[in-house]
Amino acid sequence: MLTEVESKEFVHASGIPVVKARLATSQREAAAIASEMGFPIALKIMSPEIIHKSDVGGVRLGLKSQAEVRRAYSEIVSAAKRSNAAAHILGVSVQAMAPPGVEVILGMTQDPQFGPVLMFGLGGVMVEVLKDVAFRLVPLTRYDARQMVREIRGYPILNGYRGHKPVDVAALENSLLKLSRFIEAHPEVNELDMNPVFVYPKGVLAVDARVILKPA
């Protein structure tokens, strides 16, 4: 499995906008990277044994100073070790906070019979709670991408609700098509998740990414 930093660099090559992350292996390095990126900052634990970072206290958001970053680094690493003493802690990923948007998930998995399958649905915790997702085989057509976005039960959220502006559905469709082409070009990918992807009235931005490669 690639680290978050590696996964984001990998996915960025697809043409889908991604919040870049950098690995820090010490409090000092995390604070220096944060200053370069600009505040506010998010930190996330980096460990191949820890998949669900927030469940173990491995995420800190909205950090506004070097002092907060140093303190959060120490807290995150300590929490991860308490949760899994055997976990190999690589450090933390440092990334700038992204403006909030409607959260969706773009994903891919390998079906034993049909090969790569793309997934789309509402993101964040909603994907686990509602399981409101759509699937299509790779390669996607423009019609496939359009139908995937519109067939989920949560589509009215994307189309504007209670005074909220509609999001950029065309950008979502294009992102699905880019992901489909990317998966075709990289058959070594076994699983891929981008959750959440923030969708705005104009454009999309992947905030988190996870990539698992096939065994060598």
MDTraj code that builds the backbone (N, CA, C; nanometers):
import mdtraj as md
import numpy as np

residues = "MET LEU THR GLU VAL GLU SER LYS GLU PHE VAL HIS ALA SER GLY ILE PRO VAL VAL LYS ALA ARG LEU ALA THR SER GLN ARG GLU ALA ALA ALA ILE ALA SER GLU MET GLY PHE PRO ILE ALA LEU LYS ILE MET SER PRO GLU ILE ILE HIS LYS SER ASP VAL GLY GLY VAL ARG LEU GLY LEU LYS SER GLN ALA GLU VAL ARG ARG ALA TYR SER GLU ILE VAL SER ALA ALA LYS ARG SER ASN ALA ALA ALA HIS ILE LEU GLY VAL SER VAL GLN ALA MET ALA PRO PRO GLY VAL GLU VAL ILE LEU GLY MET THR GLN ASP PRO GLN PHE GLY PRO VAL LEU MET PHE GLY LEU GLY GLY VAL MET VAL GLU VAL LEU LYS ASP VAL ALA PHE ARG LEU VAL PRO LEU THR ARG TYR ASP ALA ARG GLN MET VAL ARG GLU ILE ARG GLY TYR PRO ILE LEU ASN GLY TYR ARG GLY HIS LYS PRO VAL ASP VAL ALA ALA LEU GLU ASN SER LEU LEU LYS LEU SER ARG PHE ILE GLU ALA HIS PRO GLU VAL ASN GLU LEU ASP MET ASN PRO VAL PHE VAL TYR PRO LYS GLY VAL LEU ALA VAL ASP ALA ARG VAL ILE LEU LYS PRO ALA".split()
xyz = np.array([
    [0.0839, -0.1190, 0.0000],
    [0.0000, 0.0000, 0.0000],
    [0.0879, 0.1245, 0.0000],
    [0.0553, 0.2197, -0.0851],
    [0.1291, 0.3448, -0.0877],
    [0.0886, 0.4308, 0.0312],
    [0.1807, 0.5157, 0.0771],
    [0.1454, 0.6111, 0.1814],
    [0.0524, 0.7179, 0.1244],
    [-0.0046, 0.7991, 0.2121],
    [-0.0916, 0.9061, 0.1648],
    [-0.0163, 1.0013, 0.0721],
    [0.1057, 1.0362, 0.1092],
    [0.1852, 1.1266, 0.0265],
    [0.2103, 1.0644, -0.1106],
    [0.2497, 0.9361, -0.1122],
    [0.2751, 0.8671, -0.2387],
    [0.1470, 0.8516, -0.3200],
    [0.0369, 0.8196, -0.2508],
    [-0.0916, 0.8018, -0.3196],
    [-0.1357, 0.9308, -0.3868],
    [-0.1193, 1.0423, -0.3178],
    [-0.1596, 1.1702, -0.3753],
    [-0.0738, 1.2072, -0.4950],
    [0.0555, 1.1815, -0.4869],
    [0.1433, 1.2090, -0.6005],
    [0.1035, 1.1212, -0.7193],
    [0.0697, 0.9969, -0.6912],
    [0.0303, 0.9027, -0.7952],
    [-0.1000, 0.9466, -0.8617],
    [-0.2009, 0.9772, -0.7792],
    [-0.3320, 1.0154, -0.8315],
    [-0.3249, 1.1491, -0.9057],
    [-0.2383, 1.2388, -0.8609],
    [-0.2247, 1.3699, -0.9246],
    [-0.1914, 1.3562, -1.0732],
    [-0.1226, 1.2477, -1.1083],
    [-0.0860, 1.2248, -1.2480],
    [-0.2074, 1.1982, -1.3362],
    [-0.3223, 1.1663, -1.2756],
    [-0.4438, 1.1422, -1.3536],
    [-0.5039, 1.2708, -1.4077],
    [-0.4647, 1.3830, -1.3516],
    [-0.5229, 1.5107, -1.3908],
    [-0.6322, 1.5578, -1.2974],
    [-0.6658, 1.4774, -1.1954],
    [-0.7641, 1.5179, -1.0947],
    [-0.6933, 1.6047, -0.9914],
    [-0.7432, 1.7257, -0.9618],
    [-0.6777, 1.8119, -0.8638],
    [-0.6726, 1.7448, -0.7258],
    [-0.5575, 1.7527, -0.6618],
    [-0.5351, 1.6872, -0.5335],
    [-0.4660, 1.7859, -0.4386],
    [-0.5082, 1.7846, -0.3121],
    [-0.4372, 1.8621, -0.2101],
    [-0.3034, 1.7924, -0.1848],
    [-0.1957, 1.8593, -0.2138],
    [-0.0644, 1.7983, -0.1980],
    [-0.0286, 1.7839, -0.0501],
    [0.0437, 1.6763, -0.0210],
    [0.0872, 1.6493, 0.1163],
    [0.2361, 1.6191, 0.1166],
    [0.3026, 1.6530, 0.2268],
    [0.4446, 1.6235, 0.2420],
    [0.4669, 1.5514, 0.3737],
    [0.5617, 1.4602, 0.3722],
    [0.5923, 1.3814, 0.4910],
    [0.6867, 1.4583, 0.5830],
    [0.6534, 1.4586, 0.7118],
    [0.7411, 1.5164, 0.8142],
    [0.7739, 1.4079, 0.9154],
    [0.9005, 1.3975, 0.9529],
    [0.9424, 1.2926, 1.0459],
    [0.9816, 1.3478, 1.1824],
    [0.9556, 1.4757, 1.2043],
    [0.9840, 1.5359, 1.3343],
    [0.8944, 1.6580, 1.3534],
    [0.8835, 1.7026, 1.4775],
    [0.8063, 1.8227, 1.5069],
    [0.8619, 1.9426, 1.4319],
    [0.9931, 1.9555, 1.4329],
    [1.0575, 2.0704, 1.3681],
    [1.0293, 2.0707, 1.2183],
    [1.0415, 1.9533, 1.1558],
    [1.0181, 1.9450, 1.0116],
    [0.8724, 1.9761, 0.9785],
    [0.7794, 1.9265, 1.0603],
    [0.6376, 1.9527, 1.0372],
    [0.6077, 2.1017, 1.0457],
    [0.6654, 2.1681, 1.1457],
    [0.6431, 2.3118, 1.1623],
    [0.7010, 2.3902, 1.0450],
    [0.8179, 2.3490, 0.9969],
    [0.8810, 2.4189, 0.8840],
    [0.7986, 2.4023, 0.7562],
    [0.7516, 2.2801, 0.7303],
    [0.6692, 2.2560, 0.6118],
    [0.5400, 2.3362, 0.6201],
    [0.4797, 2.3389, 0.7381],
    [0.3549, 2.4131, 0.7575],
    [0.3732, 2.5608, 0.7259],
    [0.4850, 2.6164, 0.7687],
    [0.5114, 2.7580, 0.7415],
    [0.5263, 2.7833, 0.5926],
    [0.5888, 2.6900, 0.5216],
    [0.6030, 2.7042, 0.3763],
    [0.4682, 2.6979, 0.3061],
    [0.3819, 2.6074, 0.3509],
    [0.2512, 2.5882, 0.2867],
    [0.1544, 2.7004, 0.3196],
    [0.1635, 2.7502, 0.4415],
    [0.0699, 2.8526, 0.4874],
    [-0.0409, 2.7928, 0.5712],
    [-0.0772, 2.8638, 0.6767],
    [-0.1793, 2.8156, 0.7687],
    [-0.3188, 2.8548, 0.7201],
    [-0.4231, 2.7797, 0.7621],
    [-0.4255, 2.6645, 0.8532],
    [-0.3783, 2.5363, 0.7858],
    [-0.3393, 2.4408, 0.8725],
    [-0.2740, 2.3180, 0.8283],
    [-0.3466, 2.1969, 0.8873],
    [-0.3398, 2.0866, 0.8153],
    [-0.3894, 1.9586, 0.8655],
    [-0.2729, 1.8611, 0.8773],
    [-0.2716, 1.7816, 0.9845],
    [-0.1723, 1.6760, 1.0036],
    [-0.2433, 1.5412, 1.0123],
    [-0.1810, 1.4372, 0.9535],
    [-0.2364, 1.3021, 0.9591],
    [-0.1235, 1.2025, 0.9834],
    [-0.1526, 1.1033, 1.0664],
    [-0.0514, 1.0022, 1.0960],
    [-0.0201, 0.9227, 0.9696],
    [0.1056, 0.8823, 0.9552],
    [0.1501, 0.8032, 0.8405],
    [0.2021, 0.6698, 0.8928],
    [0.1246, 0.5625, 0.8688],
    [0.1647, 0.4297, 0.9104],
    [0.0937, 0.3276, 0.8228],
    [0.1664, 0.2305, 0.7675],
    [0.1006, 0.1285, 0.6847],
    [0.0039, 0.0420, 0.7636],
    [0.0179, 0.0380, 0.8959],
    [-0.0715, -0.0430, 0.9785],
    [-0.1961, 0.0315, 1.0232],
    [-0.2031, 0.1624, 0.9977],
    [-0.3175, 0.2420, 1.0423],
    [-0.3901, 0.2955, 0.9196],
    [-0.5060, 0.2379, 0.8897],
    [-0.5836, 0.2755, 0.7720],
    [-0.6797, 0.3893, 0.8054],
    [-0.7568, 0.3704, 0.9124],
    [-0.8567, 0.4698, 0.9521],
    [-0.7940, 0.5641, 1.0553],
    [-0.7331, 0.6691, 1.0038],
    [-0.6507, 0.7569, 1.0872],
    [-0.7302, 0.8269, 1.1970],
    [-0.8494, 0.8774, 1.1621],
    [-0.9264, 0.9533, 1.2602],
    [-0.9737, 0.8654, 1.3750],
    [-0.9912, 0.7353, 1.3504],
    [-1.0403, 0.6447, 1.4553],
    [-0.9406, 0.6296, 1.5687],
    [-0.8133, 0.6540, 1.5429],
    [-0.7106, 0.6371, 1.6465],
    [-0.6574, 0.7715, 1.6962],
    [-0.7251, 0.8802, 1.6611],
    [-0.6764, 1.0118, 1.7021],
    [-0.5587, 1.0589, 1.6210],
    [-0.5488, 1.0089, 1.4957],
    [-0.4329, 1.0397, 1.4132],
    [-0.4515, 1.1542, 1.3170],
    [-0.5490, 1.2411, 1.3421],
    [-0.5752, 1.3546, 1.2528],
    [-0.5947, 1.4811, 1.3365],
    [-0.5348, 1.5899, 1.2918],
    [-0.5583, 1.7213, 1.3525],
    [-0.5819, 1.8213, 1.2392],
    [-0.6857, 1.9010, 1.2538],
    [-0.7254, 1.9950, 1.1493],
    [-0.7207, 2.1390, 1.2002],
    [-0.7069, 2.2310, 1.1072],
    [-0.7180, 2.3730, 1.1396],
    [-0.6083, 2.4279, 1.2273],
    [-0.4878, 2.3745, 1.2174],
    [-0.3757, 2.4222, 1.2993],
    [-0.3265, 2.5558, 1.2442],
    [-0.3074, 2.6540, 1.3340],
    [-0.2867, 2.7910, 1.2900],
    [-0.1496, 2.8493, 1.3235],
    [-0.0605, 2.7688, 1.3784],
    [0.0715, 2.8226, 1.4125],
    [0.1719, 2.7081, 1.4201],
    [0.2999, 2.7438, 1.4200],
    [0.4038, 2.6420, 1.4336],
    [0.3917, 2.5700, 1.5673],
    [0.3585, 2.6445, 1.6736],
    [0.3451, 2.5823, 1.8059],
    [0.2335, 2.4781, 1.8054],
    [0.1211, 2.5096, 1.7417],
    [0.0111, 2.4143, 1.7338],
    [0.0506, 2.2911, 1.6534],
    [0.1281, 2.3117, 1.5482],
    [0.1724, 2.1993, 1.4659],
    [0.2660, 2.1083, 1.5450],
    [0.3603, 2.1665, 1.6173],
    [0.4522, 2.0848, 1.6977],
    [0.3759, 2.0032, 1.8019],
    [0.2834, 2.0683, 1.8692],
    [0.2061, 1.9992, 1.9718],
    [0.1198, 1.8885, 1.9105],
    [0.0570, 1.9185, 1.7971],
    [-0.0283, 1.8199, 1.7312],
    [0.0541, 1.7004, 1.6821],
    [0.1739, 1.7256, 1.6330],
    [0.2610, 1.6164, 1.5876],
    [0.2837, 1.5175, 1.7012],
    [0.3205, 1.5701, 1.8175],
    [0.3471, 1.4841, 1.9332],
    [0.2219, 1.4079, 1.9760],
    [0.1083, 1.4758, 1.9760],
    [-0.0171, 1.4118, 2.0179],
    [-0.0582, 1.3012, 1.9215],
    [-0.0427, 1.3264, 1.7922],
    [-0.0806, 1.2279, 1.6914],
    [0.0051, 1.1018, 1.7030],
    [0.1361, 1.1180, 1.7125],
    [0.2258, 1.0032, 1.7210],
    [0.1983, 0.9238, 1.8491],
    [0.1765, 0.9927, 1.9606],
    [0.1481, 0.9248, 2.0869],
    [0.0176, 0.8466, 2.0790],
    [-0.0854, 0.9067, 2.0191],
    [-0.2147, 0.8400, 2.0062],
    [-0.2034, 0.7160, 1.9182],
    [-0.1259, 0.7264, 1.8109],
    [-0.1086, 0.6115, 1.7215],
    [-0.0381, 0.4970, 1.7918],
    [0.0636, 0.5273, 1.8706],
    [0.1369, 0.4232, 1.9432],
    [0.0496, 0.3582, 2.0496],
    [-0.0365, 0.4375, 2.1144],
    [-0.1286, 0.3792, 2.2124],
    [-0.2270, 0.2847, 2.1445],
    [-0.2705, 0.3206, 2.0264],
    [-0.3675, 0.2395, 1.9537],
    [-0.3062, 0.1109, 1.9008],
    [-0.1826, 0.1198, 1.8529],
    [-0.1155, 0.0035, 1.7952],
    [0.0341, 0.0151, 1.8221],
    [0.0767, -0.0487, 1.9284],
    [0.2163, -0.0368, 1.9706],
    [0.3119, -0.0951, 1.8674],
    [0.2616, -0.1865, 1.7842],
    [0.3478, -0.2505, 1.6846],
    [0.3509, -0.1759, 1.5520],
    [0.2712, -0.0697, 1.5407],
    [0.2629, 0.0037, 1.4146],
    [0.3963, 0.0719, 1.3821],
    [0.4321, 0.0687, 1.2549],
    [0.5527, 0.1373, 1.2075],
    [0.5141, 0.2813, 1.1733],
    [0.5551, 0.3753, 1.2562],
    [0.5188, 0.5155, 1.2370],
    [0.6218, 0.5814, 1.1452],
    [0.5771, 0.6230, 1.0276],
    [0.6666, 0.6881, 0.9319],
    [0.6831, 0.8367, 0.9616],
    [0.5853, 0.8947, 1.0297],
    [0.5816, 1.0384, 1.0578],
    [0.4398, 1.0871, 1.0404],
    [0.4232, 1.2100, 0.9971],
    [0.2902, 1.2639, 0.9689],
    [0.2922, 1.3318, 0.8322],
    [0.1762, 1.3333, 0.7679],
    [0.1630, 1.4110, 0.6451],
    [0.1159, 1.5507, 0.6812],
    [0.1701, 1.6479, 0.6116],
    [0.1368, 1.7887, 0.6346],
    [0.0711, 1.8416, 0.5078],
    [-0.0458, 1.9023, 0.5219],
    [-0.1135, 1.9578, 0.4051],
    [-0.1942, 2.0807, 0.4440],
    [-0.2108, 2.1693, 0.3480],
    [-0.2922, 2.2882, 0.3710],
    [-0.4388, 2.2481, 0.3781],
    [-0.5157, 2.3194, 0.4594],
    [-0.6594, 2.2946, 0.4694],
    [-0.7280, 2.3390, 0.3404],
    [-0.8202, 2.2562, 0.2929],
    [-0.8964, 2.2889, 0.1730],
    [-1.0293, 2.3512, 0.2118],
    [-1.0809, 2.4450, 0.1327],
    [-1.2140, 2.5003, 0.1608],
    [-1.3168, 2.3877, 0.1582],
    [-1.4112, 2.3861, 0.2518],
    [-1.5103, 2.2781, 0.2538],
    [-1.5996, 2.2812, 0.1309],
    [-1.6431, 2.1641, 0.0898],
    [-1.7351, 2.1497, -0.0223],
    [-1.8230, 2.0284, 0.0012],
    [-1.9053, 1.9954, -0.0945],
    [-1.9850, 1.8727, -0.0851],
    [-1.8902, 1.7538, -0.1015],
    [-1.8986, 1.6571, -0.0096],
    [-1.8047, 1.5453, -0.0081],
    [-1.8574, 1.4277, -0.0896],
    [-1.7747, 1.3803, -0.1826],
    [-1.8059, 1.2603, -0.2588],
    [-1.6856, 1.1667, -0.2540],
    [-1.7064, 1.0434, -0.2988],
    [-1.5986, 0.9462, -0.3064],
    [-1.5845, 0.8976, -0.4494],
    [-1.4614, 0.8876, -0.4962],
    [-1.4275, 0.8231, -0.6229],
    [-1.3371, 0.7065, -0.5885],
    [-1.3717, 0.5885, -0.6372],
    [-1.2930, 0.4723, -0.6014],
    [-1.2841, 0.3717, -0.7136],
    [-1.2006, 0.2711, -0.6919],
    [-1.1816, 0.1651, -0.7904],
    [-1.1374, 0.0387, -0.7179],
    [-1.1884, -0.0747, -0.7644],
    [-1.1446, -0.2036, -0.7127],
    [-1.1384, -0.3024, -0.8277],
    [-1.0648, -0.4096, -0.8080],
    [-1.0508, -0.5123, -0.9106],
    [-1.1501, -0.6253, -0.8838],
    [-1.2415, -0.6482, -0.9758],
    [-1.3342, -0.7612, -0.9664],
    [-1.2672, -0.8843, -1.0264],
    [-1.2757, -0.9999, -0.9575],
    [-1.2079, -1.1203, -1.0076],
    [-1.2521, -1.1616, -1.1485],
    [-1.3780, -1.1329, -1.1829],
    [-1.4296, -1.1740, -1.3136],
    [-1.4251, -1.0633, -1.4183],
    [-1.4612, -0.9411, -1.3757],
    [-1.4804, -0.8339, -1.4724],
    [-1.3651, -0.7347, -1.4795],
    [-1.2693, -0.7443, -1.3889],
    [-1.1582, -0.6509, -1.3912],
    [-1.1884, -0.5235, -1.3151],
    [-1.1270, -0.4101, -1.3523],
    [-1.1420, -0.2859, -1.2750],
    [-1.2837, -0.2301, -1.2815],
    [-1.3341, -0.1919, -1.1639],
    [-1.4684, -0.1356, -1.1510],
    [-1.4565, -0.0024, -1.0779],
    [-1.5169, 0.1031, -1.1323],
    [-1.5163, 0.2336, -1.0674],
    [-1.6389, 0.2487, -0.9784],
    [-1.6222, 0.3263, -0.8698],
    [-1.7297, 0.3537, -0.7759],
    [-1.7436, 0.5037, -0.7565],
    [-1.8672, 0.5493, -0.7411],
    [-1.8936, 0.6895, -0.7109],
    [-2.0090, 0.6974, -0.6118],
    [-2.0004, 0.7927, -0.5183],
    [-2.1101, 0.8136, -0.4231],
    [-2.0818, 0.9323, -0.3348],
    [-2.1726, 0.9585, -0.2420],
    [-2.1485, 1.0612, -0.1417],
    [-2.0325, 1.0167, -0.0539],
    [-1.9479, 1.1110, -0.0146],
    [-1.8256, 1.0758, 0.0545],
    [-1.8290, 1.0978, 0.2036],
    [-1.7085, 1.1026, 0.2638],
    [-1.6979, 1.1142, 0.4081],
    [-1.7529, 0.9888, 0.4745],
    [-1.8154, 1.0064, 0.5905],
    [-1.8753, 0.8918, 0.6599],
    [-2.0021, 0.8449, 0.5900],
    [-2.0580, 0.9280, 0.5018],
    [-2.1825, 0.8924, 0.4351],
    [-2.1700, 0.7642, 0.3529],
    [-2.0533, 0.7399, 0.2973],
    [-2.0375, 0.6208, 0.2139],
    [-2.0529, 0.4945, 0.2980],
    [-2.0111, 0.5001, 0.4264],
    [-2.0240, 0.3847, 0.5141],
    [-2.1645, 0.3737, 0.5719],
    [-2.2267, 0.4887, 0.5994],
    [-2.3584, 0.4885, 0.6631],
    [-2.4686, 0.4598, 0.5614],
    [-2.4675, 0.5323, 0.4493],
    [-2.5757, 0.5218, 0.3515],
    [-2.5496, 0.4184, 0.2430],
    [-2.4204, 0.3920, 0.2155],
    [-2.3834, 0.2996, 0.1074],
    [-2.4552, 0.3365, -0.0231],
    [-2.4620, 0.4661, -0.0482],
    [-2.5306, 0.5191, -0.1669],
    [-2.4276, 0.5389, -0.2764],
    [-2.3989, 0.4313, -0.3496],
    [-2.2911, 0.4350, -0.4484],
    [-2.3368, 0.3745, -0.5811],
    [-2.2645, 0.4097, -0.6859],
    [-2.2891, 0.3564, -0.8198],
    [-2.1599, 0.2945, -0.8717],
    [-2.1726, 0.1907, -0.9545],
    [-2.0564, 0.1190, -1.0070],
    [-2.0651, 0.1099, -1.1589],
    [-1.9485, 0.1121, -1.2239],
    [-1.9387, 0.0891, -1.3675],
    [-1.8043, 0.0216, -1.3983],
    [-1.8057, -0.0582, -1.5047],
    [-1.6822, -0.1214, -1.5495],
    [-1.5953, -0.0208, -1.6245],
    [-1.4648, -0.0398, -1.6131],
    [-1.3674, 0.0369, -1.6908],
    [-1.3510, -0.0320, -1.8266],
    [-1.3480, 0.0414, -1.9386],
    [-1.3432, 0.1881, -1.9493],
    [-1.4826, 0.2515, -1.9469],
    [-1.4896, 0.3705, -1.8888],
    [-1.6135, 0.4459, -1.8842],
    [-1.6341, 0.5247, -2.0133],
    [-1.7597, 0.5381, -2.0520],
    [-1.7965, 0.6319, -2.1579],
    [-1.8495, 0.7587, -2.0915],
    [-1.8660, 0.8628, -2.1700],
    [-1.9262, 0.9867, -2.1181],
    [-2.0661, 0.9587, -2.0622],
    [-2.1413, 0.8729, -2.1300],
    [-2.2754, 0.8372, -2.0834],
    [-2.2685, 0.7653, -1.9483],
    [-2.1710, 0.6749, -1.9312],
    [-2.1546, 0.6051, -1.8038],
    [-2.1312, 0.7030, -1.6898],
    [-2.0393, 0.7963, -1.7118],
    [-2.0062, 0.8929, -1.6077],
    [-2.1272, 0.9772, -1.5707],
    [-2.2019, 1.0184, -1.6701],
    [-2.3211, 1.0989, -1.6454],
    [-2.4233, 1.0207, -1.5630],
    [-2.4437, 0.8953, -1.5985],
    [-2.5420, 0.8136, -1.5280],
    [-2.4972, 0.7809, -1.3857],
    [-2.3699, 0.7570, -1.3659],
    [-2.3192, 0.7269, -1.2314],
    [-2.3514, 0.8397, -1.1344],
    [-2.3270, 0.9619, -1.1789],
    [-2.3498, 1.0773, -1.0916],
    [-2.4982, 1.0932, -1.0604],
    [-2.5833, 1.0655, -1.1569],
    [-2.7258, 1.0940, -1.1419],
    [-2.8066, 0.9810, -1.0795],
    [-2.7510, 0.8613, -1.0724],
    [-2.8329, 0.7509, -1.0230],
    [-2.8251, 0.7303, -0.8721],
    [-2.7328, 0.7954, -0.8034],
    [-2.7303, 0.7810, -0.6585],
    [-2.8490, 0.8560, -0.5976],
    [-2.8958, 0.8071, -0.4838],
    [-3.0115, 0.8697, -0.4174],
    [-2.9789, 1.0105, -0.3704],
    [-2.8507, 1.0375, -0.3455],
    [-2.8101, 1.1682, -0.2957],
    [-2.7878, 1.2722, -0.4029],
    [-2.8245, 1.2415, -0.5273],
    [-2.8007, 1.3372, -0.6357],
    [-2.8624, 1.4746, -0.6093],
    [-2.9831, 1.4845, -0.5460],
    [-3.0377, 1.6178, -0.5176],
    [-2.9436, 1.7069, -0.4365],
    [-2.8570, 1.6456, -0.3541],
    [-2.7592, 1.7252, -0.2787],
    [-2.6607, 1.7914, -0.3743],
    [-2.6240, 1.7209, -0.4794],
    [-2.5308, 1.7755, -0.5783],
    [-2.5983, 1.8799, -0.6659],
    [-2.7259, 1.8653, -0.6831],
    [-2.8004, 1.9519, -0.7748],
    [-2.8509, 2.0796, -0.7074],
    [-2.8146, 2.0996, -0.5818],
    [-2.8574, 2.2186, -0.5083],
    [-2.9767, 2.1893, -0.4202],
    [-2.9686, 2.2321, -0.2941],
    [-3.0784, 2.2060, -0.2002],
    [-3.0790, 2.3131, -0.0915],
    [-3.1988, 2.3539, -0.0504],
    [-3.2179, 2.4480, 0.0609],
    [-3.1235, 2.5679, 0.0537],
    [-3.1183, 2.6297, -0.0603],
    [-3.0384, 2.7504, -0.0752],
    [-2.8940, 2.7271, -0.1110],
    [-2.8474, 2.6016, -0.1101],
    [-2.7103, 2.5717, -0.1498],
    [-2.7007, 2.5676, -0.3023],
    [-2.5919, 2.6203, -0.3538],
    [-2.5734, 2.6223, -0.4980],
    [-2.5462, 2.4810, -0.5507],
    [-2.5876, 2.4523, -0.6728],
    [-2.5496, 2.3247, -0.7347],
    [-2.3978, 2.3168, -0.7490],
    [-2.3460, 2.1947, -0.7397],
    [-2.2025, 2.1773, -0.7563],
    [-2.1706, 2.1526, -0.9037],
    [-2.0415, 2.1471, -0.9322],
    [-1.9933, 2.1336, -1.0694],
    [-2.0020, 1.9873, -1.1126],
    [-2.1210, 1.9463, -1.1557],
    [-2.1418, 1.8070, -1.1957],
    [-2.0558, 1.7707, -1.3161],
    [-2.0362, 1.8645, -1.4072],
    [-1.9525, 1.8380, -1.5245],
    [-1.8097, 1.8042, -1.4830],
    [-1.7579, 1.8735, -1.3816],
    [-1.6228, 1.8442, -1.3326],
    [-1.6169, 1.7055, -1.2699],
    [-1.7255, 1.6648, -1.2034],
    [-1.7324, 1.5300, -1.1470],
    [-1.7268, 1.4248, -1.2574],
    [-1.8071, 1.4454, -1.3604],
    [-1.8082, 1.3518, -1.4721],
    [-1.6703, 1.3421, -1.5367],
    [-1.6060, 1.4556, -1.5559],
    [-1.4716, 1.4565, -1.6149],
    [-1.3715, 1.3839, -1.5256],
    [-1.3879, 1.3991, -1.3937],
    [-1.2980, 1.3314, -1.3006],
    [-1.3140, 1.1807, -1.3096],
    [-1.4367, 1.1326, -1.3228],
    [-1.4603, 0.9895, -1.3395],
    [-1.3960, 0.9381, -1.4683],
    [-1.4077, 1.0153, -1.5752],
    [-1.3466, 0.9760, -1.7022],
    [-1.1945, 0.9761, -1.6926],
    [-1.1375, 1.0748, -1.6241],
    [-0.9923, 1.0794, -1.6047],
    [-0.9457, 0.9594, -1.5226],
    [-1.0233, 0.9274, -1.4185],
    [-0.9867, 0.8131, -1.3349],
    [-0.9937, 0.6838, -1.4152],
    [-1.0955, 0.6699, -1.4999],
    [-1.1079, 0.5511, -1.5839],
    [-0.9860, 0.5363, -1.6755],
    [-0.9465, 0.6442, -1.7416],
    [-0.8296, 0.6389, -1.8305],
    [-0.7023, 0.6089, -1.7518],
    [-0.6941, 0.6653, -1.6317],
    [-0.5765, 0.6449, -1.5478],
    [-0.5639, 0.4979, -1.5083],
    [-0.6763, 0.4362, -1.4705],
    [-0.6747, 0.2954, -1.4310],
    [-0.6376, 0.2066, -1.5499],
    [-0.6867, 0.2407, -1.6669],
    [-0.6484, 0.1651, -1.7871],
    [-0.4975, 0.1698, -1.8096],
    [-0.4397, 0.2857, -1.7824],
    [-0.2968, 0.3042, -1.8055],
    [-0.2116, 0.2440, -1.6942],
    [-0.2745, 0.2094, -1.5801],
    [-0.1998, 0.1569, -1.4652],
    [-0.2658, 0.0291, -1.4145],
    [-0.2488, -0.0816, -1.4867],
    [-0.3103, -0.2080, -1.4441],
    [-0.2531, -0.2632, -1.3147],
    [-0.1441, -0.2039, -1.2668],
    [-0.0856, -0.2510, -1.1408],
    [-0.1663, -0.2081, -1.0183],
    [-0.2647, -0.1201, -1.0364],
    [-0.3449, -0.0724, -0.9232],
    [-0.4501, -0.1767, -0.8877],
    [-0.4524, -0.2166, -0.7615],
    [-0.5503, -0.3141, -0.7133],
    [-0.6720, -0.2467, -0.6506],
    [-0.6473, -0.1404, -0.5742],
    [-0.7557, -0.0624, -0.5130],
    [-0.7160, 0.0844, -0.5118],
    [-0.8155, 0.1709, -0.5207],
    [-0.7912, 0.3147, -0.5148],
    [-0.9139, 0.3818, -0.4555],
    [-0.8918, 0.4680, -0.3573],
    [-1.0003, 0.5460, -0.2976],
    [-0.9578, 0.6915, -0.2875],
    [-1.0441, 0.7816, -0.3279],
    [-1.0291, 0.9233, -0.2994],
    [-1.1513, 0.9651, -0.2187],
    [-1.1318, 0.9808, -0.0886],
    [-1.2431, 1.0116, 0.0008],
    [-1.1941, 1.0926, 0.1201],
    [-1.2390, 1.2182, 0.1326],
    [-1.3377, 1.2800, 0.0445],
    [-1.2742, 1.3535, -0.0736],
    [-1.3561, 1.3704, -0.1753],
    [-1.3301, 1.4669, -0.2815],
    [-1.4290, 1.5800, -0.2619],
    [-1.3797, 1.7010, -0.2438],
    [-1.4680, 1.8170, -0.2290],
    [-1.5128, 1.8639, -0.3671],
    [-1.6432, 1.8836, -0.3814],
    [-1.6985, 1.9361, -0.5056],
    [-1.7527, 2.0756, -0.4773],
    [-1.7162, 2.1693, -0.5608],
    [-1.7533, 2.3099, -0.5428],
    [-1.8467, 2.3541, -0.6558],
    [-1.9039, 2.4729, -0.6452],
    [-1.9805, 2.5257, -0.7589],
    [-1.8983, 2.5304, -0.8869],
    [-1.7659, 2.5370, -0.8697],
    [-1.6765, 2.5274, -0.9848],
    [-1.5540, 2.4455, -0.9465],
    [-1.5446, 2.3252, -1.0022],
    [-1.4267, 2.2430, -0.9809],
    [-1.4402, 2.1414, -0.8687],
    [-1.3390, 2.0538, -0.8614],
    [-1.3314, 1.9502, -0.7586],
    [-1.1904, 1.9503, -0.7008],
    [-1.1755, 1.8886, -0.5811],
    [-1.0449, 1.8805, -0.5169],
    [-1.0422, 1.7578, -0.4271],
    [-0.9529, 1.6624, -0.4565],
    [-0.9375, 1.5428, -0.3740],
    [-0.8559, 1.5780, -0.2496],
    [-0.9117, 1.5484, -0.1329],
    [-0.8463, 1.5816, -0.0064],
    [-0.7659, 1.4642, 0.0481],
    [-0.8125, 1.3440, 0.0221],
    [-0.7422, 1.2261, 0.0721],
    [-0.7392, 1.1192, -0.0369],
    [-0.6372, 1.0354, -0.0344],
    [-0.6243, 0.9307, -0.1357],
    [-0.5543, 0.8097, -0.0747],
    [-0.5969, 0.6916, -0.1210],
    [-0.5357, 0.5663, -0.0776],
    [-0.5217, 0.4763, -0.1990],
    [-0.4016, 0.4250, -0.2206],
    [-0.3739, 0.3380, -0.3359],
    [-0.3074, 0.2094, -0.2873],
    [-0.3610, 0.0978, -0.3329],
    [-0.3014, -0.0332, -0.3034],
    [-0.2640, -0.0973, -0.4371],
    [-0.1381, -0.1331, -0.4511],
    [-0.0889, -0.1959, -0.5735],
    [-0.1000, -0.3476, -0.5646],
    [-0.1060, -0.4120, -0.6799],
    [-0.1080, -0.5570, -0.6836],
    [0.0262, -0.6108, -0.6351],
    [0.0265, -0.7304, -0.5744],
    [0.1544, -0.7893, -0.5335],
    [0.2476, -0.8054, -0.6527],
    [0.3743, -0.7810, -0.6284],
    [0.4720, -0.7925, -0.7368],
    [0.4785, -0.9347, -0.7881],
])
top = md.Topology()
chain = top.add_chain()
for i, resn in enumerate(residues, 1):
    res = top.add_residue(resn, chain, resSeq=i)
    for name in ("N", "CA", "C"):
        top.add_atom(name, md.element.get_by_symbol(name[0]), res)
traj = md.Trajectory(xyz[None], top)
